[in-house]
């Protein structure tokens, strides 16, 4: 587990998880042996923000970051059926 620290002193922690499917053009498809269009993948991380951020700012950042990671680090063009689980965990 990686804690991503955003700016100053840690005040708020969030758990963020993304669930998604990928299409055959995804850049990481070559590393998957059992890919199907319906296979649901997931990834989670823990994020830490200082108290200068609103809850909405934190959630928007987490969603963008998780989508980027799920997209292979390039963009989110090849991920689909995306859902998020985000909760504060201080």
C-alpha positions as CSV (number, residue, x, y, z in Angstrom):
1,X,0.0,0.0,0.0
2,X,1.3,3.5,-0.9
3,X,0.2,6.6,0.9
4,X,0.2,9.5,-1.5
5,X,1.0,12.7,0.4
6,X,-0.5,15.8,-1.1
7,X,1.3,19.0,0.0
8,X,1.8,19.9,3.7
9,X,1.1,18.2,7.0
10,X,-1.1,15.1,6.8
11,X,-4.6,15.9,8.1
12,X,-7.1,13.8,6.1
13,X,-6.7,10.3,4.8
14,X,-8.9,8.6,2.2
15,X,-9.2,5.1,0.9
16,X,-9.8,5.1,-2.9
17,X,-10.7,2.1,-5.0
18,X,-11.5,1.8,-8.7
19,X,-13.3,-1.0,-10.4
20,X,-13.3,-1.1,-14.2
21,X,-13.1,-3.2,-17.4
22,X,-10.6,-2.6,-20.2
23,X,-10.9,-2.9,-23.9
24,X,-8.4,-4.6,-26.3
25,X,-6.6,-1.4,-27.0
26,X,-5.5,-0.9,-23.3
27,X,-1.7,-0.5,-23.1
28,X,-1.3,-3.2,-20.5
29,X,-3.4,-5.9,-22.2
30,X,-0.2,-7.7,-23.3
31,X,0.5,-8.5,-19.7
32,X,-2.9,-10.2,-19.0
33,X,-3.3,-13.9,-19.7
34,X,-7.0,-14.2,-18.9
35,X,-8.5,-11.0,-20.3
36,X,-12.1,-10.8,-21.4
37,X,-14.2,-7.7,-22.2
38,X,-16.3,-8.4,-19.0
39,X,-13.5,-9.1,-16.6
40,X,-13.7,-6.5,-13.8
41,X,-10.3,-5.3,-12.5
42,X,-9.7,-3.2,-9.4
43,X,-7.0,-1.1,-7.8
44,X,-6.9,0.7,-4.5
45,X,-4.6,3.3,-2.8
46,X,-4.5,5.4,0.3
47,X,-4.3,9.2,-0.1
48,X,-3.4,11.8,2.5
49,X,-4.2,15.5,2.1
50,X,-3.6,18.5,4.3
51,X,-6.5,20.5,5.6
52,X,-6.3,23.1,2.9
53,X,-8.4,20.9,0.6
54,X,-12.1,20.4,0.6
55,X,-13.7,17.0,0.6
56,X,-14.8,17.6,-3.0
57,X,-11.2,18.5,-4.0
58,X,-9.9,15.3,-2.4
59,X,-12.5,13.1,-4.1
60,X,-11.9,14.7,-7.5
61,X,-8.2,14.2,-7.2
62,X,-8.5,10.6,-6.2
63,X,-10.9,9.8,-9.1
64,X,-8.5,11.4,-11.6
65,X,-5.5,9.6,-10.2
66,X,-7.1,6.2,-10.0
67,X,-8.4,6.5,-13.6
68,X,-4.9,7.4,-14.8
69,X,-3.4,4.4,-13.0
70,X,-6.2,2.1,-14.3
71,X,-5.5,3.5,-17.8
72,X,-1.9,2.3,-17.7
73,X,-0.5,5.6,-16.7
74,X,-1.2,7.4,-20.0
75,X,-4.9,8.3,-20.0
76,X,-8.3,6.7,-19.3
77,X,-9.4,6.1,-22.9
78,X,-9.4,2.3,-22.6
79,X,-11.2,1.8,-19.3
80,X,-14.9,1.3,-19.1
81,X,-17.7,0.6,-16.6
82,X,-15.9,2.5,-13.9
83,X,-17.1,2.7,-10.3
84,X,-15.4,4.1,-7.3
85,X,-15.3,3.4,-3.6
86,X,-14.0,6.4,-1.7
87,X,-14.1,6.9,2.0
88,X,-12.4,9.0,4.6
89,X,-10.3,6.9,6.9
90,X,-8.5,9.2,9.4
